């Protein structure tokens, strides 16, 4: 269905709710637009004034299986009247075990031990502790533009925006290497971009001492940093470097995983096997659930060394099992791949005519639109990007910003082609008009 905006948002009910929110809610929450959600179904969300929107961000890549998916809802209902929580750290409830058994079947061969937490940041924290315990080294290495969470350990890695870190130091020992951002490399050559990044990465390892680095944390596609897709050779080089220096390669699939790119793990596109995989967001089918998956030989920490009261919550695992059933379906993967190609084709047609749209990139239904003031200088068009996001909201298409001047397109994977095209039509119209205004 097309969006149906009958009351200009924010409507009167939304304005009253937002006023209440300001009185009691932490101002640290970065709301993008005044959207007061009421309910959702499939790829649609409604606000409390009755407006219907197309969700083109899946509630930050959580609703991969669609909002209020009936299979997931029924799984939650079945468990709800049995027991809502069984503490995995003191008991042996079956659902978390069944969930973990199902999850490891979707992992690269050999990754067969699971720690269940509550979120993406939680899964990263577990991976950081695991890496430190495994080789007793001091430093972590991550990449420019990365986002791995806001809790203290994860925040030591995250550098996608200054506001996340300002005033919160000191952090754990982490160093950052450049992520291969081919669109902004002077050569415009993806492979030369990778070579430069690898040279700088190896120089950084030499500076801090490779024997002092316990793990390299990497997003297979940078999410918060701008939906940046690296060249395939980058991950081959990362694997080579990690093997040469006995460093763990930690794959953060929190946003890119769960079939978002057409494969269950985005790193599958790059033919590289990580040592640790971190998952969350869509993993719980809309409920809080995170997972850190690795090999038995790496997960040798003793009883009590790491645990979580709510990790592996029964309702979350009930939803998660059904989410895995849906999101591991190869037919869905094929659909996502085809839908992604369709989105790229349509948006690149817009790019050819638009003065503002500098780059269109992505895998599957994880597509970034980067806006620039000048296609030759590639100066960030942050203000223009932000205005486009607001205009799309007013027209009933919910997107989110990323990086300096990128919009991320990440609708539910179950979206129909008609709904996908309805959203793309509106995006094309808004972007085209914004570009015309720049020319005038």
Buried (B, 14 or more C-beta within 10 A) or exposed (E): EBBEBEEEBBBEBBEEBBEEBEEEEEEEEEEBBBBBBBEBBBBBBBBBBEBBBBBBBBBBBBBBBBBBBEBBBEBBEEBEEEEEBBBBBEEEBEBBBBBBEBBBEBBBEEBBBBBBBBBBBBBBBBBBBBBBBBBEBBBBBBBBBBBBBBBBBBBBBBBBBEEBBEEEEEBBBBBBBBBBBBBBBEEEEBBBBBBBBBEEBBEBBEEBEBBBBBBBBBBBBBBBBBBBBBBBBBBBBBBEBBEEBEBBBBBBBBBBBBBBBBBBBBBBBBEBBBBBBBBBBBBBBBBBBBBBBBBEEBBEBEEEEBBBEBBBBBBBBBBBBBBBBBBBBEEBBEBBBEBBBBBBEBBEEBBEEBBBBBBBBBBBBBBBBBBBBEBEEBEBBBEBBBBBBBBBBEBBBBBBBBBBBBBBBBBBBBBEEEBBBBBBEBBBBBBBEBBEEBEE
